[in-house]
């Protein structure tokens, strides 16, 4: 039981690290000043172009943000793969934002990478900044399922372990069968019938009678 809990917690930790690494990809990707071109080695997956659309500032529990609609369109982005073929670009179907360095980046367009290699991404348009990053938690569906299952298994196993500990503690308080709980009390347990009965108490009411007096010496009958 303890081994199941430990293994489940290890799986939870590994899955959480994997999800965290995927979620931090957009926070560590470099920015690109538009117009400009970036050359990146990409692995298969779904990638977004995040445009800087606003800012966020504040302190002491208060945050003020200002955000504008994005201006980047699929026609502004050109992606060329390692085989010199162009990769289709379209508006993103998801609502994703990044917040880094006090700036807000909104996901605008996306493209899909079929095979790993070096890709050249060119972004045209008015001067602004973009971040090219893999979609948040892209390809992590199996990891999320594993994380949920591991949490459930760890919870069930932990609950069973707690119940088993409580039951064992209660059973350890029950006296051994066939014993005597105290002076003058009857024996208990499955072997009580075969247990020897305690000796009766001694007192003047059940003392043995005194021996008869000896007859006169030398008397004959």
C-alpha positions, 0 to 999 in steps of 0.5 A, a space after each residue: 500500500 505504501 509502495 503504491 502511494 510512493 509510486 503515484 506521487 513520483 508519477 505526479 511529480 514527473 507529470 507536473 514537471 512536464 506540464 510546467 516545462 511546456 507552460 514555461 516555453 512561451 515565457 522563455 522564448 525570445 522576442 522578435 521585432 517586426 518586421 523581422 525574420 527568426 530561424 528556429 529549430 522546431 519539434 513537431 507540434 502547434 506553434 503560435 505567433 503572440 503579438 505584444 498588444 498591451 501592458 500590465 503594471 501595479 503593486 500592493 495587490 492592485 494591477 492595471 492592464 491596458 490591451 489593444 486588438 492585435 493587428 497581425 494577420 496570416 498574410 503577414 507571417 511566412 513560415 518556410 520548412 527545412 525542405 524549403 516548402 511553405 507551411 500554412 498559416 491561419 488565425 488561431 482557434 484558441 484564446 491564449 496570452 502570455 505575460 512577461 516583463 510587464 507586457 501582454 502578448 496575445 496569440 494571433 496566428 498559428 501554424 503546424 510543424 509536421 517534422 523536426 527541423 530548422 524553420 524560418 519565420 518572417 513577420 511583416 507589418 507595422 513595427 511591434 514585437 512578437 513571440 513565436 512559441 509552441 501552443 501552451 500545453 500542446 501535445 500534453 493530453 496524455 500527460 494530463 490524463 496520467 497526472 489525473 489518474 496518478 492523483 486519483 490512485 494516490 488519493 485512494 491508496 492514501 485513504 485505504 492506508 489511513 483506514 487500515 492504520 485506524 483498524 489496526 490501532 483499534 484491534 491492538 487495544 483488545 485483550 488476548 482471548 482466554 485471559 482474566 480481565 481482573 480478580 473475581 471476574 469471569 474469563 472471556 474469549 473463545 477459550 473461556 470454557 477451558 480456562 481454569 477457574 480462579 480459587 475461591 476466596 478464603 474466609 471464616 465462612 468456608 474455613 475447614 472444621 478443626 480436627 477432633 481432640 485426641 482421646 485419653 492416653 492408655 484408654 482401651 475400648 
